[in-house]
């Protein structure tokens, strides 16, 4: 079902009118600080609260860094409406609302190539999550809408983070068409696979066959979150049962005598990601309390002195995406006991942010999805970096030797 974009843009205008009088937006390009942005009333957000917690709306102390990072993502987007990327109306990008997978750190715009279809929602979530925050700017909402336009036009955009993104957009803009589109794409994906059980098992098996067992939890966690989001938007459609199915596939593996992803084997591919996303999925469903405690302990014990995490024990250098995922997991499923670890991670990530707002994933290489992962984790935290300034490795050193030649944690098509 097509999304009613006339209604959406009307909603944006109404939102900005309300926020102008009590809150919302500042002029594009203005610093996103507490002094330049007035506060808006908190919007109803049942899906956001269910996935991320009602208290996790972003720390105003990080507003400037988040603003700079969001601007960088907008700059690298193949914008559709107007000139959100700031490279002129006559740009040469494909106008598809997406992002290049990786770019040279000196890049100032999207390339002429089409955007990959499986990173839209995972990247654009950095915008829509910040849209719930009372310090949101109209610019990032516009970039989120560009992504939504591009996603609707591409029929093969149907990765689990896409469904989460659409549901949150529908909630944020009070337009049910987004949730209906998410449900239609999700239902088609599940039906083509032969049901939720078959879909979850096929993704698990694909990751195992590729030797990426740590990403089994990454995909199953996103499927779980997607089903929970859809259940919030359409509570009578049975999506809660699907969420339970995906979580059960994960728990069955974690508790197996011969698990595909062994949490006690630090040499597993994507090991830190596997710990983080296992914890996120189990916490979202309230499962395996003792295993969740073990996962938290393992994350705490593998954090580096700099505040970062490595890819696995064989490649322990600070890794950008692993650190973002671990921070997110310790936020969503953590406690006051892990706050020092979260604060150290925040300090590390902020120290690695470059002058243009992005993060180098490997030397001289930016990965837009990794940028978005960092922004998602920072945008959902209420913690602040430690004081004084944290010790960290030099800027631009976040990419490990393996990550320089290895794929990122990316949703399957």
C-alpha positions in Angstrom: 0.0 0.0 0.0 1.5 3.4 -1.0 2.3 5.7 1.8 0.4 8.9 1.9 3.2 11.4 1.5 0.9 14.3 1.2 -0.3 13.5 4.6 3.3 13.0 5.8 4.5 16.4 4.6 1.4 18.0 6.1 2.3 16.3 9.3 5.8 17.6 9.2 4.6 21.1 8.7 2.1 20.8 11.5 4.8 19.3 13.7 7.2 22.1 13.0 4.4 24.7 13.6 3.8 23.1 17.0 7.4 22.8 17.8 8.1 26.4 16.7 5.7 27.6 19.3 6.6 25.1 22.0 9.5 23.2 20.7 10.6 21.4 17.4 13.0 22.6 14.9 15.8 25.1 14.4 17.1 26.5 11.1 19.0 23.9 9.1 22.7 24.1 9.9 22.2 25.8 13.3 24.0 24.2 16.2 21.9 21.6 17.8 22.3 22.7 21.4 20.1 23.3 24.3 20.4 27.0 23.9 19.3 27.1 20.2 16.5 24.5 20.4 13.4 24.9 22.5 11.7 21.9 24.0 8.7 20.2 22.5 6.1 18.1 24.2 7.0 14.4 24.3 5.2 12.7 21.5 3.2 9.4 22.1 5.6 6.7 21.3 4.5 3.1 22.2 6.7 1.4 19.6 9.8 3.4 20.5 9.2 2.8 24.2 8.7 -0.9 23.6 12.0 -1.3 21.6 14.2 1.2 23.3 12.7 2.2 26.7 10.7 5.3 27.6 13.7 7.0 29.3 16.1 6.7 26.4 15.6 9.9 24.5 19.2 11.0 24.0 21.4 13.1 26.3 21.3 16.8 25.6 25.0 17.0 26.5 25.7 15.1 23.2 23.4 17.3 21.1 26.3 19.0 19.2 28.1 15.8 18.4 24.9 14.1 17.2 24.0 17.1 15.1 27.3 17.0 13.4 27.0 13.3 12.8 23.5 13.6 11.4 24.6 16.4 9.1 27.4 14.1 7.8 24.9 11.4 7.0 22.6 13.9 5.2 25.6 15.1 3.2 26.3 11.6 2.0 22.7 10.8 1.1 21.4 10.6 -2.4 18.7 13.2 -1.6 15.4 13.2 -3.3 13.4 16.3 -2.2 15.1 19.6 -2.3 18.8 19.7 -1.4 19.2 18.0 1.9 22.7 16.9 1.0 23.8 20.4 0.3 25.4 19.7 -3.0 22.9 21.5 -5.3 19.7 20.7 -7.0 21.5 19.5 -10.1 23.7 16.8 -8.4 24.8 13.6 -10.1 23.7 11.2 -7.4 20.9 8.6 -8.2 18.2 10.4 -6.2 17.3 7.1 -4.5 17.4 8.3 -0.8 20.1 5.9 0.2 23.8 5.8 0.9 27.0 4.3 -0.6 28.2 1.4 1.5 31.6 2.9 2.0 33.2 6.2 0.9 36.6 7.8 1.1 36.8 9.9 4.2 37.3 13.0 2.0 34.0 12.4 0.1 31.5 15.3 0.3 28.5 13.7 -1.5 27.0 10.4 -2.7 28.5 8.8 -5.7 26.7 8.3 -9.0 26.1 4.6 -8.2 22.8 3.2 -6.9 22.5 2.7 -3.1 22.6 -0.9 -1.8 19.1 -2.0 -0.9 19.8 -3.6 2.4 21.1 -0.6 4.4 18.3 1.9 4.1 16.5 1.3 7.3 19.5 0.4 9.3 21.1 3.7 8.4 18.0 6.0 8.5 17.2 4.8 12.0 19.8 7.2 13.2 17.5 10.0 12.0 14.1 8.7 13.0 15.2 7.8 16.6 16.6 11.3 17.0 13.3 12.6 15.7 11.6 11.5 18.9 14.0 13.6 20.9 12.8 17.1 21.9 16.0 18.5 20.4 15.2 17.2 16.9 15.8 19.5 13.9 13.7 19.7 10.8 16.7 18.8 8.7 17.1 15.3 10.0 13.4 14.7 9.7 13.7 15.7 6.0 16.6 13.3 5.5 14.5 10.5 7.1 11.7 11.3 4.7 14.0 11.1 1.8 15.1 7.7 2.9 11.4 6.6 3.2 10.6 7.8 -0.3 13.5 5.9 -1.7 12.6 2.8 0.2 9.0 2.7 -1.0 10.2 3.0 -4.6 12.5 0.0 -4.2 10.5 -3.2 -4.0 13.5 -5.2 -2.7 14.0 -3.1 0.4 12.8 -5.6 3.0 15.5 -6.1 5.6 14.4 -6.3 9.3 15.7 -2.8 10.2 13.6 -1.4 7.4 10.4 -2.7 9.1 11.5 -1.1 12.4 12.3 2.2 10.6 8.9 2.3 8.9 6.9 1.6 12.1 8.7 4.3 14.0 8.2 6.7 11.1 4.5 6.0 11.1 4.4 6.6 14.8 6.5 9.8 14.7 4.5 11.3 11.9 1.1 9.9 12.9 0.7 8.3 9.5 -0.4 4.6 9.6 0.6 4.1 6.0 4.2 3.6 7.1 3.2 0.7 9.4 1.0 -0.8 6.7 3.9 -0.7 4.2 6.2 -2.4 6.8 3.6 -5.1 7.3 3.1 -5.7 3.6 6.8 -6.0 2.9 7.3 -8.2 6.1 4.4 -10.4 5.3 5.7 -11.0 1.8 9.1 -11.9 3.1 7.8 -14.3 5.6 5.4 -15.9 3.1 8.1 -16.4 0.5 10.3 -18.1 3.1 7.5 -20.5 4.2 6.7 -18.9 7.6 8.5 -17.1 10.4 10.2 -20.3 11.6 11.5 -21.1 8.2 12.7 -17.5 7.7 14.6 -17.4 11.0 16.2 -20.8 10.3 17.2 -19.9 6.8 18.9 -16.7 7.9 20.6 -18.6 10.7 21.9 -21.2 8.2 23.0 -18.6 5.7 25.2 -16.9 8.3 26.6 -20.2 9.5 27.4 -21.3 5.9 29.3 -18.1 5.4 31.3 -18.6 8.5 29.7 -15.6 10.2 28.1 -17.2 13.2 28.3 -14.1 15.3 25.8 -12.5 12.9 23.1 -15.1 13.6 22.2 -13.1 16.7 22.4 -9.8 14.8 19.8 -10.9 12.2 17.5 -12.7 14.6 17.6 -9.7 17.0 16.6 -7.4 14.2 13.8 -9.8 13.2 12.6 -9.9 16.8 12.6 -6.1 17.1 10.8 -5.8 13.8 8.1 -8.2 14.8 7.7 -6.4 18.2 7.4 -3.1 16.3 4.8 -4.5 14.0 2.9 -6.0 16.9 2.7 -2.5 18.5 1.5 -0.9 15.2 -0.9 -3.8 14.4 -1.6 -5.7 17.6 -4.2 -8.0 16.2 -2.1 -9.4 13.4 -0.1 -12.0 15.3 3.3 -10.5 15.0 4.1 -11.1 18.7 4.2 -14.8 18.0 6.7 -14.2 15.2 8.9 -12.3 17.7 8.8 -15.3 20.0 9.7 -17.6 17.2 12.8 -15.7 16.2 14.0 -15.4 19.8 13.4 -19.1 20.4 15.6 -19.9 17.4 18.3 -17.8 19.0 17.9 -19.3 22.4 17.9 -22.8 21.1 21.3 -22.2 19.5 22.8 -20.4 22.5 21.8 -23.2 24.9 22.7 -26.1 22.5 25.4 -28.5 23.5 27.1 -27.6 20.2 25.9 -24.0 19.4 26.6 -22.4 16.0 27.6 -19.3 17.9 29.5 -20.2 21.0 29.6 -17.3 23.5 32.6 -19.0 25.2 34.7 -19.0 22.0 36.2 -15.6 21.7 37.7 -16.4 18.2 34.2 -16.6 16.7 33.7 -14.4 13.7 31.9 -11.2 14.7 32.2 -12.3 18.3 31.5 -9.0 20.0 28.6 -8.4 17.7 27.2 -11.9 18.6 27.4 -11.1 22.3 25.8 -7.7 21.9 22.9 -8.7 19.7 22.2 -11.9 21.6 21.8 -9.7 24.7 19.6 -7.3 22.9 17.3 -10.0 21.6 17.0 -11.9 24.9 16.4 -8.7 26.8 13.7 -7.6 24.4 11.8 -10.8 25.1 12.7 -11.2 28.7 14.3 -14.6 28.2 17.2 -16.5 29.9 18.0 -14.1 32.7 21.2 -16.0 33.7 22.4 -16.1 30.1 21.8 -12.3 29.8 23.9 -11.8 32.9 26.7 -14.0 31.4 26.5 -12.0 28.2 26.9 -8.7 30.1 29.8 -10.1 32.0 31.5 -11.2 28.8 31.1 -7.8 27.3 32.4 -6.1 30.4 35.4 -8.4 30.5 36.3 -7.9 26.8 36.1 -4.0 26.8 39.5 -2.4 26.1 41.1 0.1 28.3 40.3 2.8 25.7 36.6 2.1 26.2 36.3 0.3 22.8 35.7 -3.3 21.9 37.6 -5.4 19.4 36.1 -7.6 16.6 37.2 -10.8 18.5 40.1 -12.1 20.5 42.2 -12.7 17.4 41.6 -9.1 16.2 41.4 -7.1 19.4 42.1 -3.7 18.0 39.4 -1.1 18.6 36.5 -1.7 16.2 34.0 1.0 15.5 30.9 -1.1 14.7 31.6 -3.6 17.5 31.9 -0.8 20.0 28.6 0.8 18.9 26.8 -2.5 19.2 28.2 -3.2 22.6 27.3 0.2 23.8 23.8 -0.2 22.5 23.4 -3.6 24.2 24.7 -2.3 27.5 22.2 0.6 27.3 19.1 -1.5 26.4 19.9 -4.4 28.7 22.3 -2.9 31.2 22.1 -1.5 34.7 23.7 1.1 36.8 26.6 -1.4 37.4 27.6 -1.1 33.7 27.4 2.7 33.5 31.2 3.2 33.8 31.6 0.9 30.8 29.0 2.8 28.8 30.5 6.1 29.7 34.0 4.9 28.6 32.5 3.7 25.3 30.8 7.0 24.7 34.1 8.8 25.4 35.9 6.6 23.0 33.4 7.1 20.2 33.2 10.8 20.6 37.0 11.1 20.6 37.0 9.2 17.3 34.5 11.6 15.6 36.2 13.5 12.8 35.8 17.2 12.1 33.2 16.6 9.4 31.0 14.6 11.8 31.8 11.1 10.6 33.9 8.2 11.8 36.7 6.4 10.0 35.8 2.7 9.9 39.2 1.9 8.5 42.1 4.3 7.6 40.7 6.9 5.2 37.5 4.9 4.8 34.0 5.8 6.1 31.2 3.3 6.2 27.9 5.1 6.4 26.2 2.2 8.1 28.9 2.2 10.8 28.4 5.9 11.2 24.7 5.3 11.7 25.3 2.5 14.2 27.4 4.9 16.3 24.7 7.6 16.0 22.0 5.2 17.0 23.9 4.1 20.1 24.8 7.7 21.1 21.3 9.0 20.3 19.7 6.4 22.7 21.9 7.0 25.7 21.3 9.2 28.7 24.9 8.7 29.8 27.7 11.2 29.3 31.4 10.6 28.7 33.8 10.5 31.6 35.5 13.6 32.9 38.3 14.4 32.4 38.7 13.6 28.7 39.1 9.8 28.2 42.3 8.3 27.0 41.9 6.9 23.5 43.7 5.7 20.5 44.5 8.2 17.8 41.8 9.5 15.5 41.2 7.3 12.4 42.6 4.1 14.1 39.2 2.5 14.7 39.5 0.0 11.8 41.2 -3.3 12.8 43.4 -5.2 10.4 40.5 -7.6 9.8 37.9 -4.9 9.4 39.9 -3.3 6.7 39.2 -6.2 4.4 36.1 -7.9 6.0 32.5 -7.1 5.6 30.6 -5.1 8.2 27.7 -6.5 10.1 25.0 -5.8 7.5 21.4 -7.0 7.3 20.8 -9.8 4.8 18.8 -8.9 1.7 
